[in-house]
Amino acid sequence: MKKLNANEPKDIVIIGDYTPVQIYQHYIIREVREIGCKGKWSKGAPNILSYSIDIAEIRKLRDAKNWGEIGRILYGYVDRLFKVGNIGSLVIANYSLELAADYMIEAANNKTIGHEINRALVRSIDTTADEIKKSDVKQAVLLGNPFEEYRQRLSELSGAEIILPNQDIMQYIHGVIANNSVEFYKYDICDRYASLIHNDDVECIINGAPQLVEISANSPESKDDRHASGKLTHLRVPPVGGNAKDFESYKSAWLFNTPIIHTNAIMNEYMKQYQ
């Protein structure tokens, strides 16, 4: 491993998928840089290294549930990065890859490197689970993340019952995300949120996709005092087809935006080196 200079700011390394959009990867980079533009990096802005993996080979292994092999492939990339970089935080901006993180750590043939990888890794699933545990939410619906393994781990870590929406809503929202058409169908998606809250009595929604963050931010009301941090938002919407001015018909649910929670955790982890 590279010998580190204690006075040198550490890098934030973001590993994502090599696709035309790389939505999650770009979202985190944009948000971290935005914090810097607002002057909040009082100790110096981080050096962000973005590294993309060709996801085509990963998809076949993912569909076969071969997480161990994905972990070994991922470790091959991460090991090289740790040997040449000054890594403070490691971010996996792809759910398929993140689900293989434990296998990646196990694949380390050097326990010291494995420990360093585990220390630096900031996981979206762990940070979201931590926020759910801090709340009184007992059940939540997961949107924007199609992986059953992710749902199970999130439920185990948070202690809450994490469920998937009905098949129609799940297929619609995931289809719109996959086609990169969220902005075009945003009003239809808002109706799906309203349906979950009014018709299915959902008390909490977890947004797993960055594309859904902006839509939920435009909800009629957001009253929770932690809204500015993006951790927990009070989503209040009218029923599907209802009168938007009939405020008595509105119903509320809590909303966790995983991409925002994840980004905040990355920034907090980076600032620890100055504490």
Backbone hydrogen bonds, N-H to C=O, Kabsch-Sander energy under -0.5 kcal/mol:
donor,donor_aa,acceptor,acceptor_aa,energy
2,K,82,F,-1.0
6,A,4,L,-0.6
8,E,5,N,-1.8
11,D,86,N,-3.8
12,I,47,N,-2.4
13,V,11,D,-0.6
13,V,89,S,-2.8
14,I,12,I,-0.5
14,I,49,L,-3.1
15,I,13,V,-0.5
15,I,91,V,-3.2
16,G,14,I,-0.5
16,G,51,Y,-2.4
18,Y,53,I,-3.5
19,T,17,D,-1.6
26,H,22,Q,-2.7
27,Y,23,I,-2.4
28,I,24,Y,-2.2
29,I,25,Q,-2.0
30,R,26,H,-2.6
31,E,27,Y,-2.5
32,V,28,I,-2.6
33,R,29,I,-2.2
34,E,30,R,-2.1
35,I,31,E,-1.8
36,G,32,V,-1.5
37,C,33,R,-2.2
38,K,34,E,-1.4
39,G,36,G,-1.6
40,K,35,I,-1.9
42,S,40,K,-1.7
44,G,41,W,-1.8
47,N,10,K,-0.6
48,I,46,P,-0.7
49,L,12,I,-2.7
49,L,47,N,-0.6
50,S,48,I,-0.6
51,Y,14,I,-3.2
51,Y,49,L,-0.5
53,I,16,G,-2.6
55,I,53,I,-0.7
57,E,54,D,-0.6
59,R,55,I,-2.2
60,K,56,A,-1.0
61,L,57,E,-1.0
62,R,58,I,-2.9
63,D,59,R,-2.8
64,A,60,K,-1.3
65,K,62,R,-1.7
66,N,61,L,-3.0
67,W,65,K,-1.5
70,I,66,N,-1.6
71,G,67,W,-2.6
72,R,68,G,-1.9
73,I,69,E,-2.2
74,L,70,I,-2.7
75,Y,71,G,-2.4
76,G,72,R,-1.6
77,Y,73,I,-1.2
78,V,74,L,-2.5
79,D,75,Y,-3.1
80,R,76,G,-1.1
81,L,77,Y,-1.8
82,F,78,V,-2.5
83,K,79,D,-1.5
84,V,80,R,-0.9
84,V,81,L,-0.5
85,G,81,L,-2.1
87,I,85,G,-0.7
88,G,11,D,-3.0
89,S,11,D,-1.8
90,L,120,A,-2.7
91,V,13,V,-3.1
93,A,15,I,-2.8
93,A,91,V,-0.8
94,N,92,I,-0.9
98,E,94,N,-2.6
99,L,95,Y,-2.0
100,A,97,L,-1.2
101,A,98,E,-1.9
104,M,100,A,-2.0
105,I,101,A,-2.1
106,E,102,D,-2.2
107,A,103,Y,-1.5
108,A,105,I,-1.2
114,G,110,N,-2.4
115,H,111,K,-2.5
116,E,112,T,-2.2
117,I,113,I,-2.6
118,N,114,G,-2.2
119,R,115,H,-2.3
120,A,116,E,-2.2
121,L,117,I,-1.8
122,V,90,L,-2.7
123,R,121,L,-0.6
127,T,123,R,-2.0
128,T,124,S,-2.1
129,A,125,I,-2.0
130,D,126,D,-2.2
131,E,127,T,-1.5
132,I,128,T,-2.1
133,K,129,A,-2.4
134,K,130,D,-1.3
135,S,131,E,-0.8
135,S,132,I,-0.9
140,A,161,E,-2.3
141,V,204,C,-2.5
142,L,163,I,-2.7
143,L,141,V,-0.6
143,L,206,I,-2.8
148,E,146,P,-0.6
151,R,147,F,-1.8
152,Q,148,E,-2.5
153,R,149,E,-2.2
154,L,150,Y,-2.6
155,S,151,R,-2.1
156,E,152,Q,-2.4
157,L,153,R,-2.6
158,S,154,L,-2.1
159,G,155,S,-1.9
161,E,138,K,-3.1
162,I,160,A,-0.8
163,I,140,A,-2.9
163,I,161,E,-0.6
170,M,166,N,-2.5
171,Q,167,Q,-2.7
172,Y,168,D,-2.1
173,I,169,I,-2.6
174,H,170,M,-2.4
175,G,171,Q,-1.9
176,V,172,Y,-2.3
177,I,173,I,-2.2
178,A,174,H,-2.4
179,N,175,G,-1.6
180,N,177,I,-1.7
181,S,176,V,-2.6
185,Y,181,S,-1.7
186,K,183,E,-0.9
189,I,185,Y,-2.2
190,C,186,K,-2.1
191,D,187,Y,-1.5
192,R,188,D,-1.4
193,Y,189,I,-2.0
194,A,190,C,-2.4
195,S,191,D,-2.3
196,L,192,R,-2.2
197,I,193,Y,-2.2
198,H,194,A,-3.1
199,N,195,S,-1.9
200,D,195,S,-1.2
202,V,196,L,-1.9
205,I,254,W,-2.8
206,I,141,V,-3.3
207,N,205,I,-0.6
207,N,256,F,-3.4
208,G,143,L,-2.5
208,G,206,I,-0.7
212,L,209,A,-1.5
213,V,209,A,-0.5
213,V,210,P,-1.3
214,E,210,P,-0.7
216,S,212,L,-2.1
217,A,213,V,-1.8
218,N,214,E,-0.8
218,N,215,I,-1.0
219,S,216,S,-1.4
221,E,236,R,-0.6
227,H,224,D,-1.7
229,S,226,R,-0.9
230,G,226,R,-0.7
230,G,227,H,-1.3
231,K,226,R,-1.0
232,L,226,R,-0.5
233,T,255,L,-2.2
235,L,233,T,-0.9
235,L,253,A,-2.8
236,R,221,E,-0.8
236,R,234,H,-0.5
237,V,251,K,-2.2
242,G,239,P,-2.4
244,A,242,G,-0.6
246,D,243,N,-1.8
247,F,245,K,-1.6
249,S,246,D,-1.8
250,Y,247,F,-1.1
251,K,237,V,-2.3
253,A,235,L,-2.2
254,W,203,E,-3.0
255,L,233,T,-2.1
256,F,205,I,-2.7
257,N,230,G,-0.8
257,N,255,L,-0.5
258,T,207,N,-2.3
258,T,256,F,-0.9
260,I,257,N,-0.6
261,I,257,N,-2.5
262,H,258,T,-3.1
263,T,259,P,-2.0
264,N,260,I,-2.5
265,A,261,I,-2.1
266,I,262,H,-2.1
267,M,263,T,-2.2
268,N,264,N,-2.5
269,E,265,A,-2.4
270,Y,266,I,-2.1
271,M,267,M,-1.9
272,K,268,N,-0.8
272,K,269,E,-0.6
273,Q,270,Y,-1.0
274,Y,271,M,-1.8
275,Q,272,K,-1.5
